[in-house]
Amino acid sequence: MNIEALFQKFAGIYGESKTEKTEVYFAPGRVNLIGEHTDYNGGFVFPCALDFGTFLAIRKNNTGTLRLASINFEQRGEISLNKSFTKIGDAWFNYPVGVVDQFYKNNKTIEGCDFLYSGDIPNGAGLSSSASIEVVTAFALNSMFNLGFDLLTLVKLSQKAENQFIGVNCGIMDQFAVTFGAENKAIFLNCATLDYELVPLVMNGHKLIISNTNKRRGLADSKYNERRGECETAVEKLSKAGKIENLSQLDYPSFIKIIDIIGDDTVARRAKHVISENQRAMDAVNALKANDLITFGRLMNESHDSLRDDYEVTGIELDTLVEEARKIPGVPGSRMTGAGFGGCTVSLVSENAINDFIDNVGKNYYKRTGLTADFYIAGVGAGVHKVE
């Protein structure tokens, strides 16, 4: 987004101010390289921040209201700061209002502000457009009003906004990656302890290509909550063999020995995915550190197959993109990323194969699904920050 154009659009909506300064903040989207549906199970994830995301132009307005507009949506909101906030249907501005709600619940108050958001993360694609909005809002308000929250607290408050105000039981990965991302590095995060390591992404002549199914993830939220419930059931059943708090406290060999305790094939397969995916995430980090992109790609493939067969969150569109990607020479690995049921895949593609990949995967995907995929050659960017 051209920052000058953002300022002009802001002034066009809210007018000029002689007393208050307009500031601009940015939070990226994220893509998860491996470690899917493990975060809310206390496991390992391996995301990176993207070089595209959400810009926020913001200015105090001295009106006692939040006035919210977006370049991406026609709908606008005007919310009174009365310490009681209510979700309004499916409005996009519920995400920033949910963050403000969390601030007030933590005894932090703000003044009225004008907000203008501009994002280039495809909505509903599974690249964390919601977390990007939440985090950029939290970071901006924390900075402007000197609220004193550290970055990790902002991550937790943003997650709570989505859990409690929006009603989606997301784990902490999205908000964490959007906040702590770094250029050309991925984040190996233990979601149980929030210990993390920044791992250099040395691509050795390869690029990450994100392929968007352009199928809105209509089932994602409901199935996401369903999968969480199934994992909680697995924990309850497996605790008969020894108390555990989450699935990630078991390694795969230990799990296989007691899998029959679960007594439900579907729930057992959900647990199998989570526990095997944790091992794949650890192995993937080691592969990258060893500059072994072939092994890394194989682990990506195994991850998708587990998400398809055991966790059942892929669907025809994602599976088709992955199948077509794997046919292209120079593609060590391809997998779905995000919650599933639409959204995007992430593929590791040789630079020499990029044109072939986009042409042929796009053409064959359209033939098989009637949908047109979009492709993004993803740069790995920085986390949330003020735009100077």
Backbone torsions as a table, in degrees:
resi	resn	phi	psi	omega
1	MET	NA	131.8	174.3
2	ASN	-72.0	119.9	-173.9
3	ILE	-64.2	-37.6	179.1
4	GLU	-63.3	-39.8	176.9
5	ALA	-64.3	-36.3	177.4
6	LEU	-64.0	-44.4	176.5
7	PHE	-59.0	-43.9	-179.0
8	GLN	-64.3	-41.4	178.4
9	LYS	-65.3	-40.1	178.8
10	PHE	-60.6	-48.2	179.9
11	ALA	-63.9	-33.8	178.6
12	GLY	-65.9	-31.2	-179.7
13	ILE	-86.0	-45.3	-170.3
14	TYR	-109.0	-7.6	-177.8
15	GLY	82.1	174.5	178.9
16	GLU	-86.6	158.9	175.0
17	SER	-131.8	134.1	178.3
18	LYS	-89.0	-12.3	-174.0
19	THR	-115.4	-27.2	-175.1
20	GLU	-113.3	138.0	-178.5
21	LYS	-90.4	138.2	173.2
22	THR	-88.0	127.6	179.0
23	GLU	-114.8	156.1	-179.0
24	VAL	-125.7	134.4	179.0
25	TYR	-127.5	159.5	-178.5
26	PHE	-138.7	136.6	169.2
27	ALA	-130.7	136.4	-176.3
28	PRO	-80.5	169.2	160.5
29	GLY	-81.4	-178.1	177.0
30	ARG	-144.1	154.1	169.9
31	VAL	-126.8	138.1	178.4
32	ASN	-94.3	122.8	-176.4
33	LEU	-76.5	-36.2	177.1
34	ILE	-170.2	158.1	-176.4
35	GLY	96.7	65.2	-172.7
36	GLU	-105.3	135.6	-178.2
37	HIS	61.9	26.6	174.3
38	THR	-102.5	-21.1	-170.9
39	ASP	-64.1	-44.4	-179.5
40	TYR	-79.6	1.0	173.4
41	ASN	-106.0	16.5	176.7
42	GLY	71.0	26.3	-173.9
43	GLY	-104.7	-159.1	-177.2
44	PHE	-101.8	140.4	173.5
45	VAL	-132.1	162.8	-175.6
46	PHE	-143.8	69.0	-179.1
47	PRO	-92.9	171.0	168.8
48	CYS	-139.8	151.6	175.1
49	ALA	-77.2	149.2	-179.9
50	LEU	-98.0	166.5	178.9
51	ASP	-92.3	14.8	169.7
52	PHE	-132.3	156.1	-174.6
53	GLY	-178.9	-134.6	-173.1
54	THR	-123.1	124.0	170.6
55	PHE	-94.6	144.0	175.3
56	LEU	-130.0	118.0	168.5
57	ALA	-95.7	130.7	-172.3
58	ILE	-144.5	144.5	-179.3
59	ARG	-152.0	140.3	173.8
60	LYS	-63.7	142.4	-176.9
61	ASN	-121.7	-5.9	175.9
62	ASN	56.4	32.8	179.9
63	THR	-115.0	-8.6	-175.5
64	GLY	75.1	15.4	179.4
65	THR	-132.1	155.1	168.7
66	LEU	-96.8	121.5	176.3
67	ARG	-111.3	119.5	-168.8
68	LEU	-121.5	127.6	177.8
69	ALA	-138.0	158.6	-179.9
70	SER	-140.0	141.9	173.7
71	ILE	-70.1	-22.5	-175.7
72	ASN	-87.6	-20.7	-176.9
73	PHE	-132.0	144.0	177.7
74	GLU	-74.2	-32.8	-175.6
75	GLN	-63.9	136.3	177.1
76	ARG	-123.4	156.6	-179.3
77	GLY	-126.8	149.4	172.6
78	GLU	-136.7	112.9	-170.2
79	ILE	-120.9	128.6	177.5
80	SER	-77.1	141.4	177.6
81	LEU	-87.2	83.3	-176.0
82	ASN	-120.3	18.8	177.5
83	LYS	68.9	8.1	176.9
84	SER	-138.2	113.3	-173.9
85	PHE	-118.8	139.2	-177.1
86	THR	-126.0	135.6	176.2
87	LYS	-63.6	135.6	-178.8
88	ILE	-110.7	96.8	177.1
89	GLY	51.4	-134.7	178.2
90	ASP	-107.1	25.3	-177.6
91	ALA	-59.2	140.2	-179.3
92	TRP	-61.8	-31.2	-174.6
93	PHE	-76.9	-0.4	171.3
94	ASN	-59.5	-30.3	-177.8
95	TYR	-65.3	-52.3	175.7
96	PRO	-66.8	-35.2	178.9
97	VAL	-64.5	-37.2	177.1
98	GLY	-61.0	-35.4	176.7
99	VAL	-66.8	-45.5	178.0
100	VAL	-60.1	-39.8	177.0
101	ASP	-57.6	-42.5	178.4
102	GLN	-65.7	-38.1	177.7
103	PHE	-60.1	-45.8	-179.1
104	TYR	-65.8	-35.7	177.5
105	LYS	-67.9	-19.3	176.2
106	ASN	-102.3	23.0	174.0
107	ASN	61.2	32.9	173.6
108	LYS	-114.2	127.9	179.6
109	THR	-114.0	152.8	178.4
110	ILE	-128.5	169.6	174.8
111	GLU	-95.7	171.9	176.8
112	GLY	-62.9	145.6	-179.3
113	CYS	-143.1	154.1	168.7
114	ASP	-101.8	133.5	-177.1
115	PHE	-122.7	137.3	168.6
116	LEU	-133.9	117.0	-179.5
117	TYR	-100.6	144.9	173.2
118	SER	-142.8	116.2	-176.5
119	GLY	-125.3	148.5	173.6
120	ASP	-119.6	24.4	169.7
121	ILE	-88.7	125.7	178.6
122	PRO	-59.5	127.7	-179.2
123	ASN	-68.4	136.4	178.1
124	GLY	74.3	13.4	-177.1
125	ALA	-93.1	-6.0	-179.8
126	GLY	82.0	23.6	179.1
127	LEU	-109.5	20.7	172.5
128	SER	70.0	43.4	173.7
129	SER	-63.0	-35.7	-179.7
130	SER	-68.3	-45.5	178.5
131	ALA	-63.0	-36.2	178.6
132	SER	-62.3	-43.5	178.0
133	ILE	-65.3	-45.5	-178.8
134	GLU	-60.6	-48.3	-174.4
135	VAL	-69.7	-40.8	180.0
136	VAL	-65.4	-34.6	176.8
137	THR	-66.4	-48.8	-178.7
138	ALA	-61.6	-44.5	-178.1
139	PHE	-65.0	-44.2	-178.2
140	ALA	-64.1	-48.1	-178.2
141	LEU	-66.9	-38.4	177.4
142	ASN	-60.5	-39.9	-179.9
143	SER	-72.6	-48.0	-174.7
144	MET	-65.4	-35.0	-175.7
145	PHE	-107.9	11.4	175.8
146	ASN	48.9	52.4	-174.4
147	LEU	-79.0	-18.1	171.6
148	GLY	85.1	9.1	176.7
149	PHE	-75.0	140.0	171.7
150	ASP	-82.8	172.6	-173.9
151	LEU	-62.5	-40.3	-178.0
152	LEU	-65.2	-37.3	176.8
153	THR	-64.7	-39.3	176.6
154	LEU	-62.1	-38.4	175.8
155	VAL	-59.3	-48.8	-176.9
156	LYS	-65.7	-39.8	178.8
157	LEU	-66.4	-37.8	179.1
158	SER	-66.9	-39.7	176.2
159	GLN	-63.4	-43.2	178.9
160	LYS	-62.9	-35.1	177.4
161	ALA	-59.1	-41.7	-179.7
162	GLU	-73.1	-39.2	-179.9
163	ASN	-67.5	-50.2	-167.6
164	GLN	-93.1	-36.6	-176.4
165	PHE	-91.9	-44.9	-179.8
166	ILE	-80.6	-37.1	178.1
167	GLY	95.6	20.9	176.6
168	VAL	-110.7	122.8	-174.6
169	ASN	-82.2	56.1	-179.4
170	CYS	-69.3	153.6	169.8
171	GLY	-78.6	-167.6	-171.9
172	ILE	-95.1	-6.5	-172.2
173	MET	-57.9	-47.9	-172.0
174	ASP	-60.6	-51.4	-179.0
175	GLN	-65.4	-34.4	179.8
176	PHE	-66.2	-47.3	-178.0
177	ALA	-65.0	-39.9	-179.5
178	VAL	-64.7	-30.7	-177.6
179	THR	-85.7	-46.7	-169.9
180	PHE	-101.5	7.2	179.3
181	GLY	-59.0	155.3	178.9
182	ALA	-141.5	150.3	-177.3
183	GLU	-59.2	131.9	175.1
184	ASN	59.0	28.2	176.8
185	LYS	-138.7	147.0	172.6
186	ALA	-105.3	161.8	-175.6
187	ILE	-110.8	116.0	173.1
188	PHE	-93.3	108.7	-169.7
189	LEU	-117.6	129.4	170.3
190	ASN	-90.0	109.1	-173.1
191	CYS	-74.2	-12.9	176.7
192	ALA	-80.1	-40.6	-175.7
193	THR	-105.6	-17.3	-173.5
194	LEU	65.2	16.8	167.4
195	ASP	-70.8	141.7	-179.0
196	TYR	-146.6	160.3	178.3
197	GLU	-134.6	134.5	174.0
198	LEU	-87.8	119.3	-175.3
199	VAL	-109.5	122.0	179.3
200	PRO	-59.3	136.6	175.9
201	LEU	-96.1	93.6	177.2
202	VAL	-96.1	106.8	-166.0
203	MET	-90.9	-12.8	173.8
204	ASN	47.8	54.3	176.4
205	GLY	81.5	15.5	177.9
206	HIS	-119.6	160.8	174.8
207	LYS	-129.4	156.4	168.8
208	LEU	-89.1	126.1	175.1
209	ILE	-116.7	123.8	175.5
210	ILE	-94.8	127.4	179.9
211	SER	-114.2	121.4	-176.4
212	ASN	-95.7	121.7	179.3
213	THR	-64.5	-23.7	-172.4
214	ASN	59.4	26.2	167.4
215	LYS	-106.6	118.7	178.7
216	ARG	-61.7	143.1	-173.8
217	ARG	-83.2	66.9	-173.9
218	GLY	-62.7	-31.1	-178.7
219	LEU	-93.3	-7.9	-166.1
220	ALA	-59.9	-47.2	-175.1
221	ASP	-66.1	-45.6	-177.8
222	SER	-67.9	-43.0	-180.0
223	LYS	-70.3	-32.8	176.2
224	TYR	-58.3	-50.0	179.5
225	ASN	-64.3	-35.3	177.2
226	GLU	-63.6	-44.0	180.0
227	ARG	-64.5	-38.2	177.2
228	ARG	-59.8	-42.9	178.8
229	GLY	-62.9	-40.2	178.4
230	GLU	-64.3	-38.0	178.0
231	CYS	-67.5	-37.6	177.2
232	GLU	-65.0	-37.6	175.9
233	THR	-63.0	-41.9	179.0
234	ALA	-61.6	-42.2	178.1
235	VAL	-59.8	-44.7	-180.0
236	GLU	-59.9	-45.3	-178.7
237	LYS	-68.0	-45.2	-176.4
238	LEU	-68.9	-23.3	-179.9
239	SER	-66.8	-12.7	175.1
240	LYS	-64.8	-25.8	179.4
241	ALA	-93.1	1.1	-176.7
242	GLY	146.4	125.5	-171.9
243	LYS	-58.9	127.9	172.1
244	ILE	-130.4	152.1	178.8
245	GLU	-93.2	-28.8	179.2
246	ASN	-153.8	165.5	-175.7
247	LEU	-63.6	-29.1	-174.1
248	SER	-74.3	-3.6	174.2
249	GLN	-79.1	-6.1	177.1
250	LEU	-106.4	135.9	168.8
251	ASP	-87.3	168.8	-171.0
252	TYR	-64.4	-45.8	179.5
253	PRO	-60.0	-38.7	179.1
254	SER	-67.0	-38.3	-179.6
255	PHE	-64.3	-45.5	-176.8
256	ILE	-61.0	-32.4	-179.9
257	LYS	-66.3	-27.5	-174.0
258	ILE	-119.4	11.6	-175.1
259	ILE	-58.1	-31.7	-176.0
260	ASP	-66.8	-18.2	178.5
261	ILE	-61.1	-30.2	-175.3
262	ILE	-63.1	-42.2	173.7
263	GLY	72.9	13.1	179.1
264	ASP	-144.8	116.7	-173.5
265	ASP	-60.2	-41.6	-178.3
266	THR	-64.0	-48.8	-179.9
267	VAL	-63.1	-37.3	178.8
268	ALA	-63.3	-40.5	179.0
269	ARG	-68.6	-34.6	176.0
270	ARG	-61.2	-46.8	179.6
271	ALA	-64.7	-39.4	178.8
272	LYS	-58.2	-43.1	178.5
273	HIS	-59.9	-50.7	-174.2
274	VAL	-59.8	-46.7	-174.1
275	ILE	-71.4	-39.4	177.1
276	SER	-71.4	-31.7	179.9
277	GLU	-68.1	-34.4	174.9
278	ASN	-59.2	-44.3	178.7
279	GLN	-64.6	-40.9	178.4
280	ARG	-61.6	-39.1	179.7
281	ALA	-63.2	-44.2	178.2
282	MET	-63.5	-42.9	179.8
283	ASP	-65.6	-34.7	-179.4
284	ALA	-66.4	-40.0	177.7
285	VAL	-62.4	-44.9	179.2
286	ASN	-63.3	-37.3	178.6
287	ALA	-64.3	-43.5	179.0
288	LEU	-64.7	-41.2	178.9
289	LYS	-62.3	-28.2	179.1
290	ALA	-92.3	7.8	-177.7
291	ASN	56.8	34.5	-178.5
292	ASP	-104.3	83.8	-176.9
293	LEU	-74.5	-22.3	177.4
294	ILE	-66.3	-46.6	177.2
295	THR	-65.4	-41.3	178.1
296	PHE	-57.9	-44.6	178.8
297	GLY	-64.0	-40.4	178.1
298	ARG	-60.7	-41.1	179.4
299	LEU	-66.2	-35.6	174.1
300	MET	-60.4	-44.9	179.1
301	ASN	-61.5	-44.9	-179.9
302	GLU	-64.1	-35.3	177.9
303	SER	-61.9	-47.7	179.9
304	HIS	-62.0	-42.9	-177.9
305	ASP	-62.1	-36.9	177.6
306	SER	-68.8	-40.0	177.5
307	LEU	-65.5	-31.4	178.5
308	ARG	-75.9	-47.9	-168.9
309	ASP	-91.5	-39.6	-175.1
310	ASP	-98.2	-39.4	-177.7
311	TYR	-95.8	-20.8	173.8
312	GLU	53.9	57.4	178.6
313	VAL	-127.9	18.2	-176.1
314	THR	-92.7	-82.4	-176.5
315	GLY	105.7	166.5	-173.8
316	ILE	-58.0	-43.2	-174.1
317	GLU	-66.4	-49.1	178.8
318	LEU	-63.8	-43.6	179.9
319	ASP	-62.0	-38.6	179.7
320	THR	-65.1	-45.2	178.1
321	LEU	-59.5	-43.1	-179.8
322	VAL	-66.8	-44.3	179.3
323	GLU	-59.4	-43.9	-179.2
324	GLU	-70.1	-35.2	178.2
325	ALA	-63.2	-40.4	-176.5
326	ARG	-71.2	-14.4	176.7
327	LYS	-78.6	-15.8	-174.4
328	ILE	-84.9	124.6	174.3
329	PRO	-60.1	138.6	-179.1
330	GLY	92.1	17.2	176.4
331	VAL	-121.6	94.2	-179.5
332	PRO	-65.0	-29.4	-176.8
333	GLY	-161.4	152.2	177.7
334	SER	-153.0	140.0	-178.2
335	ARG	-155.7	159.7	170.4
336	MET	-68.8	157.2	176.0
337	THR	-138.6	142.7	-178.2
338	GLY	98.1	-161.8	-173.5
339	ALA	-72.1	-27.8	179.9
340	GLY	102.8	-169.1	-178.2
341	PHE	56.0	47.8	-172.3
342	GLY	111.1	-166.6	-177.1
343	GLY	86.5	-136.2	-167.1
344	CYS	-129.3	160.1	164.9
345	THR	-109.6	160.9	171.3
346	VAL	-125.3	132.0	-176.3
347	SER	-128.5	143.5	173.3
348	LEU	-95.0	115.8	-169.2
349	VAL	-129.1	131.0	173.8
350	SER	-59.9	139.3	-179.8
351	GLU	-56.8	-31.9	179.8
352	ASN	-72.4	-15.7	-176.1
353	ALA	-105.7	2.2	-172.0
354	ILE	-61.1	-47.7	-178.5
355	ASN	-63.6	-42.7	177.5
356	ASP	-61.0	-42.3	-180.0
357	PHE	-59.8	-54.1	-176.4
358	ILE	-63.5	-42.8	-178.4
359	ASP	-65.2	-52.4	-171.4
360	ASN	-79.1	-40.2	176.8
361	VAL	-63.6	-43.2	179.2
362	GLY	-62.2	-45.1	-178.6
363	LYS	-64.4	-46.6	-176.9
364	ASN	-73.0	-32.4	175.7
365	TYR	-62.7	-42.7	179.6
366	TYR	-64.8	-42.1	-180.0
367	LYS	-59.9	-38.6	-173.4
368	ARG	-87.0	-25.0	-173.7
369	THR	-122.8	-17.9	-174.2
370	GLY	76.7	7.0	178.7
371	LEU	-108.1	150.8	177.8
372	THR	-101.6	119.7	179.5
373	ALA	-83.0	150.9	170.4
374	ASP	-109.7	146.8	-176.7
375	PHE	-124.7	137.9	179.1
376	TYR	-129.1	123.3	171.3
377	ILE	-81.7	107.9	-165.1
378	ALA	-86.6	127.3	167.4
379	GLY	-92.5	150.7	-178.9
380	VAL	-100.5	113.7	-169.5
381	GLY	-110.5	-172.7	-177.9
382	ALA	-86.2	162.3	176.4
383	GLY	-76.7	-169.4	-175.3
384	VAL	-57.2	141.2	179.6
385	HIS	-164.2	163.7	172.9
386	LYS	-82.7	138.2	178.8
387	VAL	-90.1	115.4	-176.8
388	GLU	-88.1	NA	NA
